[in-house]
Amino acid sequence: MQKFITFIFSILLLTTFTANAAWEQPELGYKLSPLAKPVDAPNFVLNDMDEYEYDFSEYRGKVVLLNFWATWCPPCKREMPSMERVYQNHQDDDFTVIGVNQMEDGDRIFAFTGSLDLRPTFNILLDTDSRVSQAYNVRGLPTTYLIDKKGRVRYRAVGGREFDHPEVEKIIQSLMDE
């Protein structure tokens, strides 16, 4: 009987720990750091999972939320739904979201995005050799840049964010209004 009680207690403890694990995750922020002086965003050409080629220069004239991420990164996973929501909120505007995955293959990314409650519909590009992340001086994941219509980096965020937060939405709208 003692073994049974210990087993039941262990199951309850494990269930409680798993159910409460979310409290251990810090809240996603919403602050974006403005650059003191805007800088030209480096151009790049990358493929998506279907090997379709995208040239970043073709996004000139749009505000771009450029996010560097990986499937193994917990805050990347947590912020992905907010990127999709902000993309959906502004998909008919001069705005887009581009996710740049770091050094993973299309199969892993496909499985990861398929496991999300809100599957991304914005472009996910593959930086298989980290050449683009080096050009953008990415030092940690996730790192996000907000780029204006003229192709200049205006804001940066290192760490997970709620991109559909009203404060971020205001910044995006102000860049679209320029």
ROVEXGU-660406 format. One line per 10 residues: number of its first residue (from 1); their letters; for each residue x, y, z of N, C-alpha, C. Coordinates in nm, 4 decimals, always signed. Atoms other than C-alpha are relative to their C-alpha. Layout:
NUM = a = X Y Z X Y Z X Y Z  ...
***
This chain:
1 = mqkfitfifs = +0.0812 -0.1188 +0.0000 +0.0000 +0.0000 +0.0000 +0.0867 +0.1269 +0.0000  -0.0908 -0.1153 -0.0075 +0.2875 +0.2376 +0.0818 +0.0546 +0.0339 -0.1391  -0.0514 -0.0236 +0.1350 +0.4293 +0.1928 -0.2718 -0.1068 +0.0647 -0.0877  +0.1091 -0.0565 +0.0783 +0.0896 +0.2711 -0.4232 -0.0196 +0.1477 +0.0351  +0.0163 -0.1394 -0.0435 +0.0534 +0.5895 -0.2169 +0.1156 +0.0856 -0.0507  -0.1172 -0.0727 +0.0510 +0.4078 +0.6960 -0.3115 -0.0133 +0.0227 -0.1500  +0.0191 -0.0118 +0.1446 +0.3289 +0.6283 -0.6787 -0.1035 +0.1083 -0.0315  +0.1057 -0.0993 +0.0232 +0.0055 +0.8334 -0.6646 +0.0513 +0.1398 +0.0337  -0.0564 -0.1295 -0.0384 +0.1842 +1.1159 -0.4814 +0.0972 +0.0509 -0.1061  -0.0964 -0.0376 +0.1053 +0.4594 +1.1150 -0.7458 -0.0713 +0.0485 -0.1250
11 = illlttftan = +0.0777 -0.0400 +0.1180 +0.2047 +1.1362 -1.0277 -0.0629 +0.1366 +0.0238  +0.0608 -0.1293 -0.0307 +0.0221 +1.4230 -0.8553 +0.1041 +0.1112 +0.0006  -0.1069 -0.0985 -0.0035 +0.3482 +1.6061 -0.7943 +0.0469 +0.0348 -0.1403  -0.0439 -0.0222 +0.1380 +0.4602 +1.5617 -1.1558 -0.1056 +0.0774 -0.0780  +0.1083 -0.0691 +0.0699 +0.1197 +1.6726 -1.2867 -0.0075 +0.1456 +0.0438  +0.0036 -0.1367 -0.0515 +0.1196 +1.9788 -1.0624 +0.1181 +0.0801 -0.0525  -0.1194 -0.0689 +0.0494 +0.4761 +2.0688 -1.1644 -0.0156 +0.0362 -0.1464  +0.0165 -0.0241 +0.1428 +0.3964 +2.0337 -1.5350 -0.1058 +0.1069 -0.0253  +0.1074 -0.0975 +0.0198 +0.0717 +2.2306 -1.5068 +0.0440 +0.1399 +0.0417  -0.0433 -0.1300 -0.0494 +0.2467 +2.5087 -1.3171 +0.1315 +0.0470 -0.0613
21 = aaweqpelgy = -0.1286 -0.0374 +0.0597 +0.5598 +2.5204 -1.5339 -0.0067 +0.1354 -0.0688  +0.0132 -0.1288 +0.0685 +0.4211 +2.8234 -1.7171 +0.0374 +0.1163 +0.0904  -0.0341 -0.1098 -0.0904 +0.4716 +3.0369 -1.4062 +0.1495 +0.0248 +0.0025  -0.1449 -0.0160 +0.0011 +0.8434 +2.9782 -1.4415 +0.0478 +0.0789 -0.1209  -0.0367 -0.0736 +0.1199 +0.8446 +3.1433 -1.7827 -0.0221 +0.1490 +0.0240  +0.0220 -0.1441 -0.0175 +0.9019 +3.5188 -1.7646 -0.0985 +0.0518 -0.1045  +0.0916 -0.0643 +0.0935 +0.6435 +3.7415 -1.9259 +0.0784 +0.0504 -0.1206  -0.0615 -0.0601 +0.1171 +0.7200 +3.8486 -2.2786 -0.0081 +0.1512 +0.0144  -0.0003 -0.1455 -0.0045 +0.8170 +4.2132 -2.3001 -0.0702 +0.0582 -0.1213  +0.0563 -0.0667 +0.1168 +0.6886 +4.4684 -2.5456 +0.0828 +0.1217 -0.0397
31 = klsplakpvd = -0.0828 -0.1169 +0.0296 +0.9573 +4.7372 -2.5400 +0.0933 -0.0285 -0.1167  -0.0946 +0.0040 +0.1101 +1.1527 +4.7992 -2.8582 +0.0984 +0.1139 +0.0202  -0.1019 -0.1035 -0.0187 +1.4796 +4.9907 -2.8433 +0.0212 +0.0759 -0.1303  -0.0257 -0.0771 +0.1223 +1.5013 +5.2751 -3.0937 +0.1505 +0.0156 -0.0209  -0.1403 -0.0270 +0.0298 +1.8354 +5.3112 -3.2682 +0.0215 +0.1504 +0.0042  -0.0302 -0.1436 -0.0088 +1.9975 +5.6473 -3.1982 +0.0038 +0.0618 -0.1390  -0.0054 -0.0441 +0.1396 +2.0629 +5.6779 -3.5700 -0.0380 -0.1194 -0.0872  +0.0374 +0.1114 +0.0874 +1.8809 +5.4602 -3.8258 +0.1160 -0.0411 -0.0910  -0.1039 +0.0528 +0.0899 +2.1115 +5.2370 -4.0315 -0.0668 -0.0814 -0.1094  +0.0535 +0.0787 +0.1106 +2.0549 +5.0750 -4.3677 -0.0002 -0.1482 +0.0372
41 = apnfvlndmd = +0.0110 +0.1434 -0.0250 +1.9309 +4.7187 -4.3300 +0.0776 -0.0743 -0.1084  -0.0732 +0.0768 +0.1015 +2.1708 +4.4769 -4.5004 -0.0956 -0.0793 -0.0894  +0.0810 +0.0785 +0.0923 +2.0208 +4.3213 -4.8109 +0.0438 -0.1461 +0.0065  -0.0316 +0.1425 +0.0040 +2.0058 +3.9432 -4.8441 -0.0969 -0.0699 -0.0934  +0.0857 +0.0881 +0.0783 +1.8621 +3.6665 -5.0573 +0.0019 -0.1349 +0.0711  +0.0127 +0.1287 -0.0685 +1.7324 +3.3553 -4.8790 -0.1165 -0.0780 -0.0583  +0.1085 +0.0877 +0.0444 +1.5093 +3.0598 -4.9610 -0.0933 -0.0303 +0.1164  +0.0930 +0.0502 -0.1000 +1.1979 +2.9471 -4.7806 +0.0060 -0.1529 +0.0010  -0.0022 +0.1464 -0.0123 +1.1178 +2.5832 -4.6947 -0.0287 -0.0698 -0.1317  +0.0299 +0.0571 +0.1310 +0.9926 +2.5253 -5.0503 +0.1049 +0.0374 -0.1038
51 = eyeydfseyr = -0.1130 -0.0417 +0.0828 +1.3203 +2.6611 -5.1901 -0.0338 +0.1154 -0.0941  +0.0311 -0.1209 +0.0736 +1.1495 +2.9730 -5.3235 +0.0922 +0.1095 +0.0517  -0.0986 -0.1013 -0.0358 +1.3987 +3.2599 -5.3277 -0.0660 +0.1349 +0.0270  +0.0490 -0.1335 -0.0367 +1.3257 +3.5914 -5.1543 +0.1171 +0.0958 +0.0067  -0.0999 -0.1069 -0.0028 +1.5264 +3.9081 -5.2108 -0.0548 +0.1093 +0.0911  +0.0486 -0.0955 -0.0988 +1.4946 +4.1403 -4.9128 -0.0245 +0.1384 -0.0601  +0.0176 -0.1325 +0.0601 +1.5260 +4.4476 -5.1356 -0.1410 +0.0178 -0.0580  +0.1359 -0.0075 +0.0532 +1.1802 +4.3632 -5.2757 -0.1015 +0.0478 +0.1037  +0.0901 -0.0458 -0.1062 +1.0286 +4.4629 -4.9389 +0.0117 +0.1499 +0.0256  -0.0114 -0.1455 -0.0126 +1.1383 +4.8252 -4.9761 -0.1371 +0.0586 -0.0262
61 = gkvvllnfwa = +0.1332 -0.0589 +0.0107 +0.8293 +5.0421 -4.9339 -0.0975 -0.0570 +0.1018  +0.0808 +0.0588 -0.1079 +0.6959 +4.8245 -4.6492 +0.0768 +0.0118 +0.1302  -0.0601 +0.0138 -0.1325 +0.7600 +4.8292 -4.2780 +0.0164 -0.1509 +0.0218  -0.0303 +0.1424 -0.0151 +0.9252 +4.4952 -4.1966 +0.0382 -0.0298 +0.1446  -0.0406 +0.0558 -0.1276 +0.9376 +4.3107 -3.8674 +0.0851 -0.1222 -0.0351  -0.0956 +0.1044 +0.0374 +1.2481 +4.0948 -3.9205 +0.0463 -0.0699 +0.1266  -0.0229 +0.0752 -0.1226 +1.2803 +3.8221 -3.6580 +0.0944 -0.1167 -0.0257  -0.0956 +0.1113 +0.0057 +1.5784 +3.5878 -3.6122 -0.0340 -0.0956 +0.1141  +0.0502 +0.0955 -0.0974 +1.4774 +3.2672 -3.4336 +0.0484 -0.1414 -0.0295  -0.0288 +0.1429 +0.0191 +1.5247 +2.8905 -3.3900 -0.1067 -0.0810 +0.0742
71 = twcppckrem = +0.1041 +0.0842 -0.0605 +1.2935 +2.6024 -3.2981 +0.0335 -0.0401 +0.1431  -0.0416 +0.0425 -0.1338 +1.4953 +2.5138 -2.9857 -0.0066 +0.1118 +0.1032  -0.0020 -0.1198 -0.0839 +1.4531 +2.8643 -2.8399 -0.1385 +0.0227 +0.0627  +0.1317 -0.0161 -0.0627 +1.1672 +2.8838 -2.5807 -0.0648 +0.1371 -0.0216  +0.0699 -0.1267 +0.0248 +1.1042 +3.2613 -2.6107 -0.0382 +0.0190 -0.1464  +0.0374 -0.0070 +0.1420 +1.1030 +3.2240 -2.9902 -0.1368 -0.0639 -0.0204  +0.1279 +0.0709 +0.0116 +0.8194 +2.9738 -2.9606 -0.1122 +0.0816 +0.0631  +0.1025 -0.0755 -0.0712 +0.6322 +3.1935 -2.7127 -0.0408 +0.1260 -0.0756  +0.0361 -0.1241 +0.0685 +0.6479 +3.5066 -2.9311 -0.0588 -0.0228 -0.1392  +0.0461 +0.0293 +0.1367 +0.5585 +3.3346 -3.2606 -0.1486 +0.0312 -0.0211
81 = psmervyqnh = +0.1416 -0.0341 +0.0226 +0.1770 +3.3632 -3.2123 -0.0250 +0.1511 -0.0081  +0.0210 -0.1451 +0.0065 +0.2039 +3.7386 -3.1479 +0.0490 +0.0571 -0.1329  -0.0460 -0.0441 +0.1332 +0.4030 +3.7789 -3.4712 -0.1063 -0.0304 -0.1045  +0.1058 +0.0348 +0.0948 +0.1280 +3.5973 -3.6575 -0.1195 +0.0947 +0.0156  +0.1141 -0.0905 -0.0205 -0.1413 +3.8138 -3.4975 +0.0281 +0.1391 -0.0559  -0.0305 -0.1336 +0.0534 +0.0367 +4.1412 -3.5830 +0.0063 -0.0053 -0.1527  -0.0012 +0.0172 +0.1461 +0.0935 +4.0090 -3.9365 -0.1435 -0.0005 -0.0542  +0.1401 +0.0059 +0.0434 -0.2778 +3.9265 -3.9699 -0.0679 +0.1364 +0.0145  +0.0599 -0.1320 -0.0223 -0.3729 +4.2669 -3.8258 +0.0365 +0.0998 -0.1099  -0.0502 -0.0999 +0.0960 -0.1693 +4.4489 -4.0924 +0.0341 -0.0577 -0.1374
91 = qdddftvigv = -0.0394 +0.0624 +0.1267 -0.1439 +4.2117 -4.3879 -0.0471 +0.0766 -0.1225  +0.0466 -0.0807 +0.1126 -0.3371 +4.4542 -4.6072 +0.0638 +0.1387 -0.0019  -0.0684 -0.1286 -0.0102 -0.1135 +4.7458 -4.5051 +0.1408 -0.0125 -0.0584  -0.1399 +0.0020 +0.0442 +0.2427 +4.8398 -4.5975 +0.0873 -0.0567 +0.1107  -0.0679 +0.0656 -0.1117 +0.3716 +4.5919 -4.3403 +0.0117 -0.1489 -0.0288  -0.0130 +0.1450 +0.0073 +0.5068 +4.2383 -4.3309 +0.0895 -0.0490 +0.1122  -0.0845 +0.0684 -0.0971 +0.6739 +3.9917 -4.0983 +0.0828 -0.1025 -0.0757  -0.0885 +0.1021 +0.0566 +0.9730 +3.7820 -4.1988 +0.0723 -0.0670 +0.1164  -0.0733 +0.0781 -0.0988 +1.1044 +3.5066 -3.9751 +0.1220 -0.0604 -0.0676  -0.1238 +0.0564 +0.0547 +1.4673 +3.4113 -4.0394 +0.0480 -0.1060 +0.0974
101 = nqmedgdrif = -0.0419 +0.1106 -0.0858 +1.5426 +3.0693 -3.8963 +0.1505 -0.0204 -0.0087  -0.1442 +0.0161 -0.0105 +1.8943 +2.9985 -3.7813 +0.0433 -0.1456 -0.0100  -0.0743 +0.1247 +0.0189 +2.0751 +2.6931 -3.9206 -0.0795 -0.1289 +0.0209  +0.0796 +0.1220 -0.0105 +1.7861 +2.4434 -3.9201 -0.0583 -0.0335 -0.1362  +0.0527 +0.0402 +0.1301 +1.6388 +2.2435 -4.2043 -0.1520 +0.0156 -0.0049  +0.1415 -0.0215 +0.0231 +1.2939 +2.2777 -4.3532 -0.0893 -0.1001 +0.0695  +0.0819 +0.1016 -0.0661 +1.1653 +1.9506 -4.2080 -0.0197 +0.0320 +0.1478  +0.0099 -0.0344 -0.1430 +1.2413 +2.0582 -3.8506 -0.0913 +0.1216 +0.0178  +0.0813 -0.1214 -0.0094 +1.0848 +2.4011 -3.9099 -0.1459 -0.0320 -0.0277  +0.1367 +0.0383 +0.0353 +0.7770 +2.2479 -4.0733 -0.0671 -0.0707 +0.1172
111 = aftgsldlrp = +0.0556 +0.0713 -0.1153 +0.7247 +2.0126 -3.7775 -0.0264 +0.0967 +0.1154  +0.0154 -0.0979 -0.1079 +0.7755 +2.2984 -3.5312 -0.1213 +0.0898 -0.0233  +0.1104 -0.0919 +0.0260 +0.5339 +2.5392 -3.6987 -0.1343 -0.0730 +0.0012  +0.1228 +0.0795 -0.0032 +0.2791 +2.2591 -3.7360 -0.0469 -0.0310 +0.1410  +0.0363 +0.0291 -0.1389 +0.2863 +2.2058 -3.3584 -0.0557 +0.1217 +0.0731  +0.0478 -0.1218 -0.0647 +0.1910 +2.5660 -3.2814 -0.1520 +0.0108 -0.0089  +0.1454 -0.0210 +0.0031 -0.1679 +2.6590 -3.1920 -0.0394 +0.0940 -0.1128  +0.0242 -0.0971 +0.1063 -0.1470 +2.9486 -3.4373 +0.1163 -0.0101 -0.0983  -0.1061 +0.0257 +0.0968 +0.0549 +2.8388 -3.7402 +0.0328 +0.1273 -0.0790  -0.0386 -0.1221 +0.0725 +0.2546 +3.1225 -3.9007 -0.0333 -0.0069 -0.1487
121 = tfnilldtds = +0.0246 -0.0107 +0.1436 +0.1456 +3.2382 -4.2450 +0.0952 +0.1008 -0.0637  -0.1003 -0.0918 +0.0533 +0.4211 +3.4999 -4.2804 +0.1181 -0.0816 -0.0528  -0.1132 +0.0695 +0.0599 +0.7392 +3.4138 -4.4714 +0.1033 -0.0398 +0.1053  -0.1091 +0.0510 -0.0832 +0.9919 +3.1972 -4.2899 +0.1116 -0.0393 -0.0959  -0.1151 +0.0212 +0.0873 +1.3328 +3.2019 -4.4554 +0.1100 -0.0720 +0.0765  -0.1029 +0.0831 -0.0617 +1.6316 +2.9754 -4.3904 +0.1378 +0.0630 -0.0161  -0.1371 -0.0527 -0.0043 +1.9670 +3.1249 -4.2905 +0.0896 -0.1159 +0.0435  -0.0668 +0.1263 -0.0336 +2.1464 +2.7908 -4.3051 +0.1460 +0.0155 +0.0396  -0.1408 -0.0204 -0.0355 +2.4961 +2.9351 -4.2694 +0.0219 +0.1211 +0.0902  -0.0018 -0.1173 -0.0899 +2.4123 +3.2307 -4.0393 +0.0646 +0.1232 -0.0619
131 = rvsqaynvrg = -0.0583 -0.1152 +0.0689 +2.5458 +3.4710 -4.2983 -0.0831 +0.1259 +0.0235  +0.0873 -0.1160 -0.0169 +2.2434 +3.6997 -4.2633 -0.0005 +0.0453 +0.1461  -0.0027 -0.0403 -0.1408 +2.2396 +3.6922 -3.8840 +0.1316 +0.0693 +0.0346  -0.1277 -0.0683 -0.0219 +2.6087 +3.7892 -3.8903 -0.0043 +0.1418 -0.0570  +0.0105 -0.1330 +0.0606 +2.5333 +4.0790 -4.1239 -0.0830 +0.0941 +0.0873  +0.0848 -0.0786 -0.0891 +2.2676 +4.1961 -3.8753 +0.0537 +0.0044 +0.1435  -0.0654 -0.0020 -0.1310 +2.5022 +4.1413 -3.5794 -0.0876 -0.0611 +0.1097  +0.0850 +0.0696 -0.0964 +2.2627 +3.9008 -3.4064 +0.0897 -0.0716 +0.1001  -0.0817 +0.0592 -0.1064 +2.4100 +3.7934 -3.0707 -0.0779 -0.0960 +0.0881  +0.0839 +0.0898 -0.0787 +2.1162 +3.6044 -2.9177 -0.1342 -0.0159 -0.0677
141 = lpttylidkk = +0.1311 +0.0256 +0.0597 +1.7815 +3.4566 -3.0104 -0.1067 +0.0055 +0.1076  +0.0329 -0.0689 +0.1239 +1.5274 +3.5826 -3.0618 +0.0541 +0.1428 -0.0019  -0.0341 -0.1403 +0.0228 +1.6449 +3.9131 -3.2046 -0.0883 +0.0490 -0.1137  +0.0946 -0.0543 +0.0965 +1.4043 +4.1340 -3.3938 +0.0367 +0.1429 -0.0350  -0.0228 -0.1357 +0.0495 +1.4480 +4.4451 -3.6056 -0.1276 +0.0492 -0.0640  +0.1112 -0.0649 +0.0676 +1.1792 +4.6862 -3.7133 +0.0608 +0.0963 -0.1004  -0.0633 -0.0706 +0.1115 +1.2721 +4.8308 -4.0521 -0.1050 +0.0864 -0.0690  +0.0959 -0.0931 +0.0595 +1.1076 +5.1361 -4.2058 -0.0118 -0.0207 -0.1515  +0.0276 +0.0130 +0.1432 +0.9795 +5.1782 -4.5621 +0.1205 +0.0326 -0.0877  -0.1206 -0.0354 +0.0754 +1.3152 +5.3240 -4.6709 +0.1098 -0.1042 +0.0159
151 = grvryravgg = -0.0981 +0.1062 -0.0173 +1.4945 +5.0065 -4.5654 +0.1020 +0.0272 +0.1093  -0.0908 -0.0326 -0.1096 +1.6487 +5.1477 -4.2467 -0.0464 -0.0670 +0.1292  +0.0305 +0.0584 -0.1300 +1.6662 +4.9649 -3.9149 -0.0280 +0.1146 +0.0961  +0.0403 -0.1075 -0.0914 +1.4799 +5.1829 -3.6651 -0.0103 -0.0470 +0.1447  +0.0167 +0.0547 -0.1352 +1.4151 +4.9543 -3.3653 +0.0608 -0.1400 +0.0049  -0.0557 +0.1339 -0.0221 +1.5694 +4.6429 -3.2145 -0.0556 -0.0538 +0.1307  +0.0409 +0.0672 -0.1235 +1.4569 +4.3903 -2.9545 +0.0767 -0.1304 +0.0093  -0.0669 +0.1268 -0.0265 +1.6651 +4.1105 -2.8051 -0.0786 -0.0678 +0.1104  +0.0855 +0.0715 -0.0938 +1.4525 +3.8511 -2.6285 -0.1434 -0.0010 -0.0500  +0.1380 +0.0173 +0.0427 +1.0893 +3.7510 -2.6577 -0.0854 +0.1234 +0.0212
161 = refdhpevek = +0.0893 -0.1151 -0.0053 +0.8242 +4.0151 -2.7238 -0.1429 -0.0410 -0.0368  +0.1402 +0.0084 +0.0441 +0.4468 +4.0473 -2.7573 -0.0155 +0.1051 -0.1084  -0.0014 -0.0955 +0.1100 +0.4443 +4.2068 -3.1006 -0.1362 +0.0607 -0.0313  +0.1313 -0.0602 +0.0205 +0.0706 +4.2685 -3.1001 -0.0432 +0.0828 +0.1219  +0.0261 -0.0883 -0.1138 +0.0939 +4.4713 -2.7777 -0.0333 +0.1395 -0.0548  +0.0381 -0.1328 +0.0510 -0.0702 +4.8159 -2.8214 +0.1177 +0.0958 -0.0186  -0.1158 -0.0890 +0.0146 +0.2635 +4.9956 -2.7680 +0.0810 -0.0325 -0.1255  -0.0717 +0.0405 +0.1217 +0.4303 +4.7937 -3.0453 -0.0835 +0.0349 -0.1224  +0.0898 -0.0336 +0.1111 +0.1268 +4.8398 -3.2699 +0.0092 +0.1495 -0.0325  -0.0143 -0.1451 +0.0221 +0.1633 +5.2187 -3.2215 +0.1272 +0.0316 -0.0775
171 = iiqslmde = -0.1273 -0.0227 +0.0697 +0.5262 +5.2063 -3.3328 -0.0116 -0.0432 -0.1453  +0.0177 +0.0499 +0.1366 +0.4390 +4.9977 -3.6373 -0.0846 +0.0972 -0.0808  +0.0882 -0.0942 +0.0704 +0.1552 +5.2343 -3.7289 +0.0726 +0.1295 -0.0312  -0.0709 -0.1261 +0.0258 +0.3789 +5.5411 -3.6913 +0.1004 -0.0161 -0.1143  -0.0928 +0.0235 +0.1122 +0.6355 +5.3849 -3.9275 -0.0768 -0.0132 -0.1314  +0.0799 +0.0114 +0.1223 +0.3625 +5.3000 -4.1787 -0.0517 +0.1363 -0.0435  +0.0527 -0.1339 +0.0313 +0.2354 +5.6603 -4.1586 +0.1069 +0.0946 -0.0551  -0.1090 -0.0890 +0.0486 +0.5773 +5.8080 -4.2507 +0.0003 +0.0092 -0.1506
***
